[in-house]
Amino acid sequence: MRVDEAAYRRSLQVAREWDCRREYSLLSRDCVEFLRAVGESLGLDMPARSVTRWTPRAYVHVLLAMADEDALARRPRMDPLADSQ
């Protein structure tokens, strides 16, 4: 997937905020939630996750399949300053 410079910077900022060396918590601060956070920062419709639905490995397989099918639709990015002008 190609992204512009602004999207790259947003996703990099999200990745840095996670600082993956600090803490781990299953279902709230694990590899799947990291993927979801970065994807959402890019405006992607990331698959939902539940306790019984997917293991991390299964989630990544679904995510890759969706990317191959071009099913990770981008949502329009809202500009918080647009309304104030």
Long-range contacts (C-beta under 8 A, 24 or more apart in sequence): 1-42, 1-67, 1-72, 3-42, 7-41, 7-42, 7-43, 10-41, 10-42, 11-38, 11-41, 11-42, 13-41, 14-38, 14-41, 27-51, 30-56, 31-56, 32-56, 32-59, 32-60, 35-59, 35-60, 35-63, 39-63, 39-72, 42-74, 43-74, 43-75, 43-76, 43-77, 44-72, 44-73, 44-74, 44-75, 45-72, 45-73, 45-74, 45-75, 46-72
